[in-house]
Amino acid sequence: MRKFKALILGAGYRGRAYAEYAEIHPDELEIVGVADPVQAKTIPAPRYWADWRECLAERPEADIVMVTMPDDLHFEPSMAALEAGYHLLLEKPISPTEAQCREIIAKALWKRRLVFVGHVLRFSPAFARVKALIDSGEMGEVVSINHQESAGYFKVAHSYVRGIFNNSAKSSPIILAKCSHDFDLFSWWLGGRKCLKVASFGSLKHFTAANRPKGAADRCANCPPSVEKNCVWSARKMYLESTDLHYLFADPSRRAMQKVVDESRFGRCVYCCDNDVPDHQAVLMEFEGGVTVSHVMTGFTNRNMRTTRISCTKGEMFYDGSELHVNLFSGDTAKTEVPEQLRGGNYSRHGGGDLNLVAAMLRTLERGDEREICEIDRMSLLSHVISFAAERSRLEGGVTVELTD
């Protein structure tokens, strides 16, 4: 494989996650520049810019632009990078509006550039084996999928109550920001079958001012000990007494985490934020061929994981969050295993999916098959169209939304 060069726009958690591939495989990928107004230098590179516009204006020599900025900032740099002739590794979602998503993909198809959306779950070994089993025919035909995304109480509080994804107008709906991963899995498992109908229900139930404990302060650092000791959402507990969320920060030191609690948005009381996204949502889908899919996202779980049960005409599969259990009605043992290229495993998040995704993109560019690139571009839209339909249904009281194109 030839060595590819990449620029990174946005040096946050996702940018750092993808950049790690270059550190492990310097013969395959080189990060030649990073643009970020605050923490660009957290990613090793020979060039840095404070603004993505300055970076792209110089047209640095590179093959790929990785857009890992906040959701509402994806559109402009993506369009500019495609216009300049770069391929895109674009963190999901493509953009917060359906019109912008379609415009980016249309631009990519016109310019014959690859848009590889950060749907990392495809490249997790267990979920890739589900796809391989379905494609092999061993399980028969898929009849139904029942899937739960247990977002984890601490992760929801961090990202969707206190964090930058907490307000639909400022980022994107949670069903798009969080669950387009899952809708991508369903479309992929089902071979790109069209989703015909969507209905959705959900609301912001708990994280509201009405549930604020009596005597609670606006910030956890100022909360009376008598109140804070009974609050599982305490910022002190989440960032100082636990390390579960430290991977999201460039500097996870004790001093930096204390500053997070004392000064940042993550130190706010969860009942005093400007959040409006649901903390739980259910979506029901019907795909071509009569396949039904139910998806539940909830922020009220102890673990941040996904579980799924897939019922087929010859057997069933159940993923319990760590292991895939396959049962054929015949009693035979399934022959299909994890695809060979994913068997090695790695330590990256999403079951190794983060680094496997970068490897898959590089392999796609190495092949250079324009038909494959166009198909990937078109497929990337499917999960987003479902997400927008689900949010429309939720806002309209659960009405059934028919997808027409």
C-alpha positions as CSV (number, residue, x, y, z in Angstrom):
1,M,0.0,0.0,0.0
2,R,1.2,3.5,-0.8
3,K,1.6,6.0,1.9
4,F,-1.4,8.5,2.2
5,K,-1.2,12.0,3.6
6,A,-3.9,13.6,5.7
7,L,-5.0,16.9,7.1
8,I,-7.1,17.0,10.3
9,L,-9.6,19.8,10.9
10,G,-10.5,19.6,14.6
11,A,-8.1,18.2,17.2
12,G,-10.7,17.0,19.7
13,Y,-11.3,13.4,20.8
14,R,-12.4,12.1,17.4
15,G,-9.5,13.8,15.6
16,R,-7.0,12.3,18.0
17,A,-8.6,8.9,17.7
18,Y,-8.1,8.8,13.9
19,A,-4.7,10.4,14.1
20,E,-3.4,7.5,16.2
21,Y,-3.5,5.3,13.1
22,A,-0.6,7.4,11.7
23,E,1.5,6.8,14.8
24,I,1.0,3.0,14.6
25,H,1.3,2.7,10.9
26,P,3.6,5.6,9.7
27,D,4.3,3.6,6.5
28,E,0.6,3.9,5.5
29,L,-0.6,7.3,6.8
30,E,1.1,10.6,7.6
31,I,-0.6,13.5,9.3
32,V,0.8,16.5,7.5
33,G,-1.2,19.3,9.2
34,V,-3.7,20.0,11.9
35,A,-6.1,23.0,12.2
36,D,-7.7,23.8,15.6
37,P,-8.1,27.1,17.3
38,V,-7.2,25.7,20.8
39,Q,-5.4,22.4,20.9
40,A,-4.0,21.7,17.4
41,K,-0.6,20.6,18.9
42,T,-2.2,17.7,20.8
43,I,-1.8,15.8,17.5
44,P,1.8,15.5,16.2
45,A,2.2,17.1,12.8
46,P,4.7,19.4,10.9
47,R,2.2,22.2,10.3
48,Y,-0.5,23.8,12.4
49,W,-3.2,26.4,11.7
50,A,-5.6,28.1,14.1
51,D,-8.4,28.2,11.4
52,W,-9.4,25.5,8.9
53,R,-9.9,28.2,6.3
54,E,-6.2,29.2,6.5
55,C,-5.2,25.6,6.2
56,L,-7.3,24.8,3.1
57,A,-6.5,28.1,1.4
58,E,-2.8,27.0,1.2
59,R,-3.9,23.7,-0.5
60,P,-1.3,21.6,1.4
61,E,-0.2,18.4,-0.4
62,A,-2.5,15.7,1.0
63,D,-4.9,13.0,-0.1
64,I,-7.4,13.1,2.7
65,V,-9.0,15.8,4.9
66,M,-10.4,14.5,8.2
67,V,-13.2,16.7,9.4
68,T,-13.6,16.1,13.1
69,M,-15.1,19.4,14.2
70,P,-18.4,19.9,16.1
71,D,-21.5,18.8,14.1
72,D,-22.6,22.3,13.2
73,L,-19.2,23.1,11.6
74,H,-19.0,20.2,9.2
75,F,-20.6,21.7,6.1
76,E,-18.3,24.5,5.1
77,P,-15.0,22.7,5.5
78,S,-16.4,19.6,3.9
79,M,-17.6,21.5,0.8
80,A,-14.3,23.4,0.6
81,A,-12.2,20.2,0.9
82,L,-14.2,18.5,-1.8
83,E,-13.9,21.5,-4.1
84,A,-10.1,21.4,-3.6
85,G,-10.0,17.8,-4.6
86,Y,-9.4,16.1,-1.3
87,H,-11.1,12.9,-0.1
88,L,-13.0,13.1,3.2
89,L,-13.0,11.2,6.4
90,L,-16.0,12.9,7.9
91,E,-17.0,12.3,11.4
92,K,-20.7,11.5,11.8
93,P,-23.1,13.1,11.3
94,I,-22.3,14.4,7.9
95,S,-24.1,17.6,8.8
96,P,-27.0,18.7,11.1
97,T,-29.5,19.2,8.3
98,E,-30.8,16.8,5.6
99,A,-30.3,19.4,2.9
100,Q,-26.6,19.9,3.8
101,C,-26.0,16.2,4.0
102,R,-27.4,15.8,0.5
103,E,-25.4,18.7,-0.8
104,I,-22.1,17.3,0.6
105,I,-22.8,13.9,-1.0
106,A,-23.9,15.4,-4.3
107,K,-20.6,17.4,-4.3
108,A,-18.6,14.3,-3.6
109,L,-20.3,12.4,-6.5
110,W,-19.7,15.3,-8.9
111,K,-16.1,15.6,-7.9
112,R,-15.7,11.8,-7.7
113,R,-14.2,12.0,-4.2
114,L,-14.7,9.5,-1.4
115,V,-16.7,10.6,1.7
116,F,-15.9,8.0,4.4
117,V,-18.3,8.8,7.3
118,G,-17.1,7.8,10.8
119,H,-19.5,4.9,11.1
120,V,-17.0,3.0,13.1
121,L,-19.4,0.2,14.3
122,R,-19.2,-1.4,10.9
123,F,-15.5,-2.2,11.7
124,S,-16.1,-3.7,15.1
125,P,-15.4,-7.5,14.8
126,A,-18.7,-8.6,16.4
127,F,-20.9,-6.4,14.2
128,A,-18.9,-7.2,11.1
129,R,-19.5,-10.9,11.8
130,V,-23.2,-10.2,11.9
131,K,-23.0,-8.8,8.4
132,A,-20.9,-11.8,7.3
133,L,-23.4,-14.3,8.7
134,I,-26.3,-12.6,7.1
135,D,-24.5,-12.4,3.7
136,S,-23.5,-16.1,3.9
137,G,-27.1,-17.3,4.1
138,E,-26.5,-19.5,7.1
139,M,-29.0,-17.7,9.1
140,G,-31.7,-17.6,6.4
141,E,-33.5,-14.3,5.9
142,V,-33.6,-11.5,8.5
143,V,-37.1,-11.1,9.9
144,S,-36.6,-8.6,12.7
145,I,-33.9,-6.6,14.6
146,N,-34.3,-5.4,18.2
147,H,-31.6,-3.1,19.3
148,Q,-30.9,-1.0,22.4
149,E,-28.3,1.7,22.7
150,S,-27.5,2.0,26.4
151,A,-25.8,5.4,26.3
152,G,-24.7,5.3,30.0
153,Y,-25.9,7.8,32.5
154,F,-22.4,9.4,32.8
155,K,-21.9,9.7,29.0
156,V,-25.4,11.3,28.5
157,A,-24.7,13.8,31.3
158,H,-21.3,14.7,29.8
159,S,-22.2,14.9,26.1
160,Y,-26.0,15.5,25.9
161,V,-26.8,17.5,29.0
162,R,-23.6,19.5,29.8
163,G,-21.7,19.1,26.5
164,I,-21.8,20.5,23.0
165,F,-24.4,18.0,21.8
166,N,-27.0,19.1,24.3
167,N,-29.0,21.5,22.2
168,S,-30.5,20.6,18.8
169,A,-30.2,24.1,17.4
170,K,-26.5,24.4,18.3
171,S,-25.5,20.9,17.2
172,S,-27.9,18.2,15.9
173,P,-30.7,16.0,17.2
174,I,-29.5,13.3,19.5
175,I,-31.1,10.6,17.3
176,L,-28.7,11.9,14.5
177,A,-25.6,12.6,16.6
178,K,-25.7,9.5,18.7
179,C,-27.8,6.9,16.8
180,S,-26.9,7.4,13.1
181,H,-24.2,4.7,14.0
182,D,-27.0,2.2,14.7
183,F,-29.1,3.1,11.7
184,D,-26.0,2.7,9.5
185,L,-25.6,-0.8,11.0
186,F,-29.2,-1.8,10.1
187,S,-28.9,-0.5,6.5
188,W,-25.6,-2.2,6.1
189,W,-26.7,-5.5,7.6
190,L,-29.7,-5.5,5.3
191,G,-27.7,-5.0,2.2
192,G,-28.7,-1.4,1.6
193,R,-32.4,-2.2,1.5
194,K,-34.5,0.9,1.6
195,C,-36.2,1.9,4.9
196,L,-39.8,2.5,4.0
197,K,-41.5,3.8,7.2
198,V,-40.3,5.3,10.5
199,A,-42.2,6.2,13.7
200,S,-40.5,7.6,16.8
201,F,-41.3,8.6,20.4
202,G,-39.1,10.3,23.0
203,S,-38.7,13.2,25.3
204,L,-36.5,15.1,27.8
205,K,-37.8,13.5,30.9
206,H,-35.3,14.0,33.7
207,F,-32.7,16.7,33.0
208,T,-35.0,19.7,33.6
209,A,-35.3,22.5,36.1
210,A,-38.4,20.8,37.6
211,N,-36.2,18.0,38.9
212,R,-33.5,20.1,40.4
213,P,-32.9,19.1,44.1
214,K,-33.8,21.7,46.7
215,G,-30.8,23.7,47.6
216,A,-28.7,22.7,44.6
217,A,-26.3,25.3,43.2
218,D,-25.9,26.1,39.5
219,R,-22.4,24.6,39.5
220,C,-21.4,21.4,41.3
221,A,-18.3,23.0,42.8
222,N,-20.7,25.3,44.8
223,C,-23.3,22.7,45.7
224,P,-23.8,22.0,49.4
225,P,-22.2,18.7,50.5
226,S,-25.6,17.6,51.9
227,V,-27.1,17.8,48.4
228,E,-24.1,16.7,46.3
229,K,-23.6,13.5,48.2
230,N,-26.9,12.2,47.0
231,C,-26.4,13.3,43.4
232,V,-25.1,10.7,40.9
233,W,-24.6,13.4,38.3
234,S,-22.1,15.4,40.4
235,A,-19.3,16.7,38.2
236,R,-16.8,16.0,41.0
237,K,-17.9,12.3,41.0
238,M,-17.7,12.1,37.2
239,Y,-14.4,13.8,36.6
240,L,-12.4,13.7,39.8
241,E,-13.5,10.5,41.5
242,S,-13.9,8.5,38.3
243,T,-11.7,8.2,35.2
244,D,-14.4,6.8,32.8
245,L,-14.6,10.1,30.9
246,H,-11.0,11.1,30.9
247,Y,-10.4,9.7,27.4
248,L,-12.5,12.6,26.0
249,F,-9.9,15.1,27.2
250,A,-6.5,15.9,25.7
251,D,-5.2,16.5,29.3
252,P,-6.7,14.2,31.8
253,S,-4.4,15.2,34.7
254,R,-5.9,15.8,38.1
255,R,-5.2,19.6,37.8
256,A,-6.9,19.8,34.4
257,M,-9.9,17.8,35.6
258,Q,-10.2,20.1,38.6
259,K,-10.3,23.0,36.2
260,V,-13.0,21.2,34.2
261,V,-15.2,21.0,37.3
262,D,-14.5,24.5,38.5
263,E,-14.6,26.5,35.2
264,S,-16.0,24.6,32.2
265,R,-19.5,23.8,31.0
266,F,-19.0,20.3,32.4
267,G,-19.1,21.6,35.9
268,R,-22.7,22.8,35.6
269,C,-25.6,21.3,37.5
270,V,-27.4,18.9,35.1
271,Y,-30.7,20.5,36.0
272,C,-29.4,24.0,35.1
273,C,-28.2,23.5,31.5
274,D,-29.5,24.8,28.1
275,N,-30.2,21.2,27.0
276,D,-33.2,20.3,25.0
277,V,-32.4,16.9,23.4
278,P,-34.3,13.8,24.6
279,D,-32.8,11.6,27.2
280,H,-34.6,8.6,25.8
281,Q,-36.1,7.8,22.4
282,A,-37.6,4.8,20.6
283,V,-37.7,4.3,16.8
284,L,-39.7,1.7,14.9
285,M,-38.7,1.1,11.2
286,E,-39.9,-1.0,8.4
287,F,-37.5,-2.0,5.6
288,E,-38.1,-3.5,2.2
289,G,-39.0,-7.1,2.3
290,G,-41.1,-6.7,5.5
291,V,-38.1,-6.5,7.9
292,T,-39.0,-4.7,11.1
293,V,-36.4,-2.9,13.3
294,S,-36.9,-1.5,16.7
295,H,-34.3,0.8,18.3
296,V,-34.2,2.2,21.8
297,M,-31.8,4.8,23.0
298,T,-31.7,5.5,26.7
299,G,-29.4,7.5,29.0
300,F,-30.5,5.7,32.1
301,T,-28.2,2.7,32.1
302,N,-25.1,1.9,34.1
303,R,-23.0,0.9,31.1
304,N,-22.3,2.6,27.8
305,M,-22.9,-0.2,25.3
306,R,-25.1,-1.7,22.6
307,T,-27.1,-4.9,22.7
308,T,-29.0,-6.4,19.7
309,R,-31.1,-9.5,18.9
310,I,-31.5,-10.5,15.3
311,S,-34.2,-13.0,14.4
312,C,-33.8,-14.9,11.1
313,T,-35.6,-17.7,9.4
314,K,-32.9,-20.3,10.3
315,G,-31.6,-19.0,13.6
316,E,-31.0,-16.0,15.8
317,M,-28.1,-13.8,16.9
318,F,-27.7,-12.0,20.2
319,Y,-24.9,-9.4,21.0
320,D,-24.7,-8.8,24.7
321,G,-22.4,-5.9,24.6
322,S,-19.2,-7.9,24.5
323,E,-19.8,-11.2,22.7
324,L,-21.9,-12.3,19.8
325,H,-24.0,-15.5,20.5
326,V,-25.1,-17.4,17.3
327,N,-27.8,-20.1,17.5
328,L,-29.0,-22.1,14.5
329,F,-32.4,-23.8,14.9
330,S,-30.8,-26.9,13.4
331,G,-28.4,-27.2,16.3
332,D,-25.4,-26.9,14.0
333,T,-22.5,-24.6,14.7
334,A,-22.3,-21.5,12.4
335,K,-19.3,-21.7,10.1
336,T,-19.0,-18.0,9.3
337,E,-16.5,-16.1,11.5
338,V,-15.2,-12.5,11.8
339,P,-13.9,-11.3,8.5
340,E,-10.2,-12.0,8.2
341,Q,-9.1,-8.4,8.0
342,L,-10.7,-7.7,11.4
343,R,-9.5,-10.7,13.3
344,G,-6.2,-9.2,14.6
345,G,-8.0,-6.7,16.9
346,N,-6.7,-3.5,18.3
347,Y,-7.1,-1.5,21.5
348,S,-9.0,1.4,19.9
349,R,-12.5,2.3,21.0
350,H,-15.8,0.9,19.5
351,G,-14.4,-2.6,19.7
352,G,-11.4,-1.7,17.5
353,G,-13.6,0.1,15.0
354,D,-11.8,3.5,15.2
355,L,-8.5,2.3,13.8
356,N,-10.2,-0.4,11.6
357,L,-12.2,2.4,9.9
358,V,-9.1,4.3,8.9
359,A,-7.5,1.1,7.5
360,A,-10.7,0.4,5.5
361,M,-10.6,3.9,4.0
362,L,-7.0,3.6,3.0
363,R,-7.7,0.2,1.4
364,T,-10.6,1.8,-0.6
365,L,-8.4,4.6,-1.8
366,E,-5.7,2.1,-2.7
367,R,-8.1,0.2,-4.9
368,G,-9.3,3.4,-6.5
369,D,-12.5,1.9,-7.9
370,E,-14.8,4.8,-8.8
371,R,-17.9,2.7,-8.7
372,E,-17.1,1.5,-5.2
373,I,-16.4,5.1,-4.1
374,C,-19.7,6.3,-5.5
375,E,-21.6,3.5,-3.8
376,I,-20.0,4.3,-0.4
377,D,-20.9,7.9,-0.9
378,R,-24.6,7.1,-1.6
379,M,-24.8,4.5,1.3
380,S,-23.5,7.1,3.8
381,L,-26.8,9.0,3.4
382,L,-29.1,6.2,4.4
383,S,-28.6,6.4,8.1
384,H,-29.0,10.1,8.1
385,V,-32.3,10.0,6.1
386,I,-33.7,7.6,8.8
387,S,-32.4,9.9,11.6
388,F,-34.1,13.0,10.2
389,A,-37.4,11.0,9.6
390,A,-37.3,9.7,13.2
391,E,-36.8,13.2,14.6
392,R,-39.6,14.5,12.5
393,S,-41.9,11.8,13.7
394,R,-41.0,12.4,17.3
395,L,-41.7,16.1,17.0
396,E,-45.0,15.4,15.4
397,G,-46.2,13.1,18.1
398,G,-45.1,9.8,16.7
399,V,-46.7,10.0,13.3
400,T,-45.5,7.5,10.7
401,V,-43.1,9.1,8.2
402,E,-42.8,7.4,4.8
403,L,-39.4,7.7,3.1
404,T,-39.9,8.5,-0.5
405,D,-36.3,8.7,-1.8
